[in-house]
């Protein structure tokens, strides 16, 4: 992993895929340096794409995240989210999505979500159901401070019914700037369900299909595309799966993933990572 500054990367790549949390913002506020960096990318005619595992769709991501954090959506050529990709899958007739569509057409889902209202659910036409009547599980998000123990009993009941889970956010953890703590994400719930024998199918990073979707109709060679993220298990692994280069943002990594390594040094933690980036940077400032 080569330690560089972001200017070095601007000269070598034409298309930049940005994770959100830990790269652009911390959930509470945007990082002060991003406007200068994103403006320079525009001036250099570079392509900037948000590629996020959030279960929000594009409209929600722009309205409820970017706008609230005062991040100008015009910096980005595309805003690609797991929730938006789920909507795309739901309305696609492509046979490669058959395993998803066979579930979604059943309509009745046991929903794991931190929202009372969900635009993705409404747009697809799904019905929130209880344990007894649900035909599948849709895991989208959890509230800060929730503990996985809260879900274990329910997940065991759902497993007894042999229900398949669609997880639309594979992230397992994040540093939440609003509560200033390392908090659970719904990917950890999906991982637990899989560990007890449940079937889980995922939408989002690190699975290469969402990279295909993000770069659809763009003619960049893969060696000119860069993934920028703070998570080796999703952002960096996803880039490797798709065949593009990646850069790990250390500021975000230290707050997020390094929590799993507790007392280990940064070097030891990075050496222990199963997926290694091509580059490392402190943050995306220029």
Protein Blocks (a to p, Z undefined) as FASTA:
>chain_A
ZZddfklmmmmpcbdcddfehplmgojaccfklmmmmmmmmmnopacddddfbfbdfklm
mmmmmmmnopafklpmbdcdfklmmmmmmmpcbfklmmmmmmmmnopacdddfbfbdfkl
mmnopacddfklpcbdcdfbdcehiafklmmmmmmmmmmnopacddfbfbfbdcdfklop
acddfklmmmmmmmnopacddedjfbfklmmmmmgoiacdfklcccddfbfklmmmmmmm
nopacdddfklmmmmmmmmnomacfklmmmmpmbdcfbdcfblcZZ
